Amino acid sequence: MPVDLIVIIAAIIVAWLLFTWSIKVLKASISTALSIAIIALILQLFLGIGFEEVWQKLVQFSQTVGQFFTQ
């Protein structure tokens, strides 16, 4: 019986650790998404820069970085 109790306690501890970790990841993901949305909204409203233009620059930047590391 004591071995079963140890296994149950260990399982509860692991489940709690996984739950708290997933909550932290969810919070970080939501805050990152909100930050990106706010930056995109500011760019659109105040500077007139659309999402497509930002996306094109990001793709161009990633290609430039990729070429830098392949050379």
C-alpha positions as CSV (number, residue, x, y, z in Angstrom):
1,M,0.0,0.0,0.0
2,P,2.7,2.6,0.7
3,V,4.2,2.2,-2.8
4,D,0.8,3.0,-4.3
5,L,0.6,6.1,-2.1
6,I,4.0,7.2,-3.2
7,V,3.1,6.7,-6.9
8,I,-0.1,8.7,-6.5
9,I,1.6,11.6,-4.7
10,A,4.3,11.6,-7.4
11,A,1.7,11.7,-10.1
12,I,-0.1,14.6,-8.4
13,I,3.1,16.5,-8.2
14,V,4.0,15.9,-11.8
15,A,0.4,16.9,-12.9
16,W,0.6,20.1,-10.8
17,L,4.0,21.0,-12.3
18,L,2.7,20.4,-15.8
19,F,-0.4,22.5,-15.1
20,T,1.6,25.4,-13.7
21,W,4.1,25.2,-16.6
22,S,1.3,25.2,-19.2
23,I,-0.3,28.3,-17.5
24,K,3.0,30.1,-17.7
25,V,3.4,29.3,-21.4
26,L,-0.2,30.4,-22.1
27,K,0.3,33.7,-20.3
28,A,3.5,34.3,-22.2
29,S,1.9,33.5,-25.5
30,I,-1.1,35.8,-24.9
31,S,1.1,38.7,-23.8
32,T,3.3,38.2,-26.9
33,A,0.3,38.1,-29.2
34,L,-1.2,41.2,-27.6
35,S,2.1,43.1,-28.0
36,I,2.3,42.1,-31.7
37,A,-1.3,43.2,-32.2
38,I,-0.7,46.6,-30.5
39,I,2.4,47.2,-32.5
40,A,0.6,46.3,-35.8
41,L,-2.3,48.6,-34.8
42,I,0.0,51.5,-34.1
43,L,1.8,51.0,-37.4
44,Q,-1.5,50.9,-39.2
45,L,-3.2,53.8,-37.5
46,F,-0.4,56.3,-37.1
47,L,2.0,55.5,-39.9
48,G,-0.2,53.9,-42.5
49,I,2.0,50.8,-42.7
50,G,-0.1,47.7,-43.4
51,F,0.4,44.2,-42.3
52,E,1.4,43.1,-45.8
53,E,4.3,45.6,-45.9
54,V,5.6,44.4,-42.5
55,W,5.3,40.8,-43.5
56,Q,7.3,41.5,-46.7
57,K,10.1,43.2,-44.8
58,L,10.2,40.2,-42.3
59,V,10.5,37.8,-45.1
60,Q,13.1,39.9,-46.8
61,F,15.0,40.1,-43.5
62,S,14.9,36.4,-42.9
63,Q,16.2,35.8,-46.5
64,T,19.1,38.2,-45.9
65,V,20.0,36.5,-42.6
66,G,19.8,33.1,-44.3
67,Q,22.1,34.3,-47.1
68,F,24.5,35.8,-44.6
69,F,24.9,32.4,-42.8
70,T,25.1,30.3,-46.0
71,Q,28.0,32.4,-47.4
